[in-house]
Amino acid sequence: MEPNEENNEDLKKYFNSKEYSTAIIGTGGDEPAAPVLNEGKVSALISLLTDPANKEIREEALITLKKEKSGDLLLAAIASPESAGKQHLLVAACWESEINFSKYLPFFILLALNDDYLVSLEAITVISTMEGPFEEKHLKEGIIKIKEKQKTISSERVVLYNDLVVTLEGLLQKDKE
């Protein structure tokens, strides 16, 4: 196993809510990480964005998140064990808020490879709306991870992952120009 693969396997354990409760976002020491945030704020945001009773104020919350540059709070909510079963709604809020999450590409690639189809679909949508700039190594590593995952998935996801590889390759070419 490559050292990078070992690191990725270590990261996956942080998504296991039975083992860890963390709000750190990132995949390595040299990559951006969201600060650990107040659990009360994270819980309130999860409720605000996922509870049907808050449907009327959800759009205002997304606008406020963008205005206040509170993407870190949204990422912490996604990583929170409390978001189980609602994670896809929080990932969708990332593209709905129109916040540029480009510096968190590795995090969204991990989400795109998630076993939950809706989480995966929403993460792919976030990636497709990213504006950049991107680190070349993140794009290349993402392409490799996706191609590896394609070897183990059902045919229904193959098209999604093929499109994601094409998107990442396009971003890689764009960054080189």
Secondary structure, DSSP 4 states (H G I P E B T S, - for coil): --HHHHHHHHHHGGG-TTT-----B-SSTTS--BPP--HHHHHHHHHHHH-GGGHHHHHHHHHHHHHTT-HHHHHHHHHSGGGTTTHHHHHHHHHHTT---GGGHHHHHHHHT-SSHHHHHHHHHHHHH------HHHHHHHHHHHHHHHTTS-HHHHHHHHHHHHHHHHHHHHHH-
